[in-house]
C-alpha cells in the first residue's frame, strides 16, 4: 500500500486490519484505506459507503470506518483489539454509528442477514 498518501494528509501511523485494509491516522484525521482486491471482501452496500481516491477505496474514521469494521466482524475476519475492554459495547457503538450515518447500509445488512441461507447446488448425474 502507498504508505504516505491519504485524503486527510500524510499518514503518520497505519495498522493492518487484514491484508489490503489499513487503518490510517494523520495529524488531524484518518480512516481505512482499502485496495481494489480487498474491497471485493466487502458487500456492495459497504463499498458504496466509501469513496475512491488515489487508486484506493477510503472510509472516513467518524462515519464510514464502522461500516468496514462491522463487515469484517460479521465475516469473522477481524475482531476488536485486546485494548478494547468491552467488545460487546464496542460492537453496539459501531452499530449505533452505522444506523445514524449509514442507514441504507444498515438496512441492506439487515435484509441480507434475514434471508435464509442458500442451499448448495446439487451435483450428480445429469446435472
C-alpha positions in Angstrom: 0.0 0.0 0.0 1.0 3.6 -0.6 2.4 4.5 2.9 2.3 8.3 2.8 -0.9 9.2 1.0 -4.3 9.7 2.4 -7.2 12.1 1.6 -6.6 13.7 5.0 -2.9 14.3 4.7 0.4 12.5 5.3 -0.1 9.2 7.0 1.7 9.1 10.4 0.6 5.7 11.5 -1.0 2.7 9.9 -2.2 -0.7 11.2 -3.1 -3.6 9.1 -6.7 -4.9 9.8 -6.4 -7.6 7.2 -4.2 -7.8 4.1 -5.3 -4.9 1.8 -7.0 -3.0 4.6 -5.1 -0.4 6.6 -6.3 1.7 9.5 -4.5 5.0 8.9 -4.0 8.1 11.0 -2.8 11.6 10.0 -2.1 14.6 12.1 -5.8 15.6 12.1 -7.9 12.7 10.8 -7.9 9.2 9.4 -9.9 6.2 8.3 -9.5 2.9 6.4 -7.5 2.5 3.2 -8.7 -0.5 1.1 -7.1 -1.9 -2.0 -9.2 -2.8 -5.0 -8.6 -6.5 -4.3 -9.6 -6.3 -0.7 -12.6 -4.2 -1.5 -14.1 -7.4 -3.0 -14.4 -8.8 0.5 -16.9 -6.0 1.3 -20.5 -6.2 0.3 -21.7 -3.9 -2.5 -23.7 -1.8 0.1 -20.5 -1.4 2.2 -18.4 -0.4 -0.8 -21.0 2.4 -1.6 -20.2 4.0 1.8 -16.6 4.6 0.8 -15.0 7.0 -1.7 -12.3 6.4 -4.3 -9.1 8.4 -4.4 -5.6 7.6 -5.5 -6.5 4.1 -6.5 -7.9 3.1 -3.1 -11.3 2.9 -1.6 -11.4 5.1 1.6 -13.7 5.1 4.6 -13.5 8.2 6.8 -13.0 7.4 10.5 -16.0 9.1 12.1 -18.8 7.9 9.9 -17.7 5.3 7.3 -15.0 3.3 9.1 -17.5 1.5 11.3 -19.1 0.0 8.1 -15.8 -1.8 7.3 -15.3 -2.9 10.9 -18.9 -4.3 11.0 -18.3 -6.2 7.7 -15.1 -7.7 8.9 -16.6 -8.7 12.2 -19.6 -10.2 10.6 -17.4 -12.3 8.3 -15.1 -13.3 11.2 -12.1 -11.7 9.5 -11.3 -9.2 12.3 -12.1 -8.8 16.0 -11.7 -5.8 18.3 -8.1 -5.4 19.6 -7.2 -6.5 23.1 -7.1 -3.0 24.4 -10.9 -2.8 23.9 -12.1 -3.8 27.4 -15.8 -4.4 26.4 -16.1 -5.8 22.9 -19.9 -6.0 23.2 -20.1 -2.3 23.9 -17.7 -1.7 21.1 -20.0 -3.5 18.7 -23.0 -1.7 20.0 -21.3 1.6 19.4 -20.4 0.6 15.8 -24.0 -0.5 15.2 -25.4 2.8 16.5 -23.0 4.8 14.4 -23.9 2.9 11.3 -27.6 3.3 11.9 -27.2 7.0 12.3 -24.8 7.8 9.5 -25.3 4.9 7.0 -28.9 3.8 7.3 -29.0 2.4 3.8 -26.1 0.2 4.5 -27.7 -0.9 7.8 -31.0 -1.8 6.0 -29.1 -3.8 3.4 -27.2 -5.6 6.0 -30.3 -6.5 8.0 -32.1 -7.7 4.8 -29.1 -9.9 4.0 -29.0 -11.3 7.5 -32.7 -12.2 7.5 -32.5 -14.2 4.2 -32.4 -18.0 4.6 -29.0 -19.5 3.8 -28.6 -20.6 0.2 -28.7 -24.3 -0.5 -25.7 -25.7 -2.2 -26.1 -26.6 -5.8 -26.9 -30.2 -6.4 -24.4 -32.3 -8.3 -24.6 -35.7 -9.8 -25.7 -37.4 -13.0 -27.4 -35.3 -15.5 -26.5 -32.0 -13.7 
